[in-house]
């Protein structure tokens, strides 16, 4: 597993610049919209902005082969799999 810094404990404030790592994640919204990694997959994204439970992300290779794109995910949606948020450590 990748570790991108210090884990941000659940309930702590998520910040711009934090990194989110997903493992086998599938999120389902109230209107049936879906977002997720491939079966057995993991995915990494950088958090650009936070608005409540919605994270605006920047990531690449999602879907496979794609360039860097922006997207969002709502952490309040029901989900399977797991994710961890990390705070990068200054060098």
Secondary structure, DSSP 4 states (H G I P E B T S, - for coil): ----SEEPPTTSPP-TT-EEEEEEEEEE-TTS-EEEPPTT-EEEEEEEEEETTEEEEEESSSSTT---EEEEEETTSEEEEEEEEEEPPP-
